[in-house]
Amino acid sequence: NLEYRLTEDEETKVLLKMAEDHKTNIEAYDKAHNEAMRNKEASELKYIEEFTPAQPTEDDIKEFVSETIDKYLSEQSEGYKLSIKDMSKIIPTVKAKFPNVKGNIVSEVLNSKM
């Protein structure tokens, strides 16, 4: 008898993916003028969102990424030039706090500091 339980992070990822899929479907049904299916998707989305933990805002994530990069830079030698290669050293810290963060947010902040 094998039993596997999702971790809280895995549950959140599943719920976020489901919510994203429902939002995409709602847009498609809006374009197709299919109000019945749109309303069904919207109703299901509301239910999914009730169980989805509150997510940090993009500004919260960007602020943390910026602080993480600043800390990383302070640990480097004088005159160190930040590059995209440094992203692999910064992402683990960001993912530890925000497991569902998308890399493009980290990349955007990193690029703004280069």
Secondary structure, DSSP 8 states (H G I E B T S, - for coil): -------HHHHHHHHHHHHHHHHHHHHHHHHTT-HHHHHHHHHHHHHHHHHS-----HHHHHHHHHHHHHHHHHTS-TT----GGGHHHHHHHHHHH-TT--HHHHHHHHHHH-
